[in-house]
Amino acid sequence: MRSAASGAVLAAALAPPHAHGAPVAEAVLRARLEDFVVEEDLGFAPAGTGQHLLLKVRKTDANTPWVARELARIAGCRPHDVGYAGLKDRRAVALQWFSVPRPPLPLDLSAARGTGFEVLEAHAHTRKLPRGALAANRFAVRLRASDSDGGGLAARLAPRLASLAARGVPNYFGPQRFGREGANLARSAQDPLRLPPQERGFKLSAARSVVFNALLAARVADGSWERLAPGDLAGLDGRGSFFSVQTLDETLAARCARLEIHPTGPLWGVGELPTRAGVLELERRIGAEFAAECALCAAAGMAQERRSLRLRVAGLACEPEAEAVVLRFRLARGSFATAVLRELVGAAAGESAD
């Protein structure tokens, strides 16, 4: 059996094909932490009453689990009792929501702070914030022109931005899911049940994500990532609802063209694939090529799930500066800003897009 970190696996994880052609420009990414800002949109308002507190936190160069542990220390609760909707990049400025149990003694957490984080707001709420409990993320990303000409960079990006807004982008898992240089995949052949819980989660997520990326890469290569085919399981944009496409008619094709529905791909696990016809054949072929990763997910008891192959880029705007441009956009939860950026620019020499 091939190594779990073979060239085919790393290529699917870290260098899948572009859908809109090669990047149209080079830019310096994340020259400063404040060049990448992400803000969570929960999609609901704090309840105003209850035995928990929702905390809006600004974190800078700090990872989410560490901030959660610090909030637990301040609030006097167990780290397990702190809730957050998802992980956010360390090398960024993130406006993120956490929850803690309401302390038994009066304690003002609205201005709590520590190294790399500060609480901006505190609101009473009815329950712990569960994973995935957000509607979307808003991004503001500064791309610094490698030739110090922000206006020229904006002009080069304009046609590609229009294409991304109209057609969306492949919904690849970003390189951060796989660790530095694919480190989470390199050790994925280990029995995950023998690993600490957090590391086990990283390994399983990486294995599942690389299978999805490989399937999406195949559909980008044949152009079907943005088109429904008979046998597809279609997903409603921004929602967890799916339906089987038995035959493709003009109505479904038009809805797909308007980015209202998308073809989906497998998040591998136990059970049968729900697709049919040629779509099922392709998914089975990719599963066979990544048999070790699929077996790892099934052995861990993960259920078969689906993820949209296409990502709608909402509210896409470009603001020129003297030596840079600032991109603003909104993405559905669970998606990666790198999926958008990689279709626009390549990292200038010495810079990283991760």
Secondary structure as UniProt FT lines:
FT   TURN            4..5
FT   HELIX           7..14
FT   STRAND          25..29
FT   HELIX           33..35
FT   STRAND          36..41
FT   STRAND          52..60
FT   HELIX           64..75
FT   HELIX           79..81
FT   STRAND          83..84
FT   STRAND          93..101
FT   TURN            110..111
FT   STRAND          113..114
FT   TURN            115..116
FT   STRAND          117..125
FT   TURN            131..132
FT   STRAND          136..145
FT   TURN            146..147
FT   HELIX           150..167
FT   STRAND          169..170
FT   HELIX           175..178
FT   HELIX           180..182
FT   HELIX           183..186
FT   TURN            187..189
FT   HELIX           192..194
FT   HELIX           197..221
FT   TURN            222..223
FT   HELIX           224..226
FT   TURN            230..231
FT   STRAND          233..236
FT   TURN            237..238
FT   STRAND          242..244
FT   HELIX           250..257
FT   TURN            258..259
FT   STRAND          261..267
FT   HELIX           277..289
FT   HELIX           291..299
FT   TURN            300..301
FT   STRAND          305..308
FT   STRAND          310..311
FT   STRAND          314..320
FT   STRAND          324..332
FT   TURN            333..334
FT   HELIX           337..341
FT   TURN            342..344
FT   STRAND          345..347
FT   TURN            349..350
//
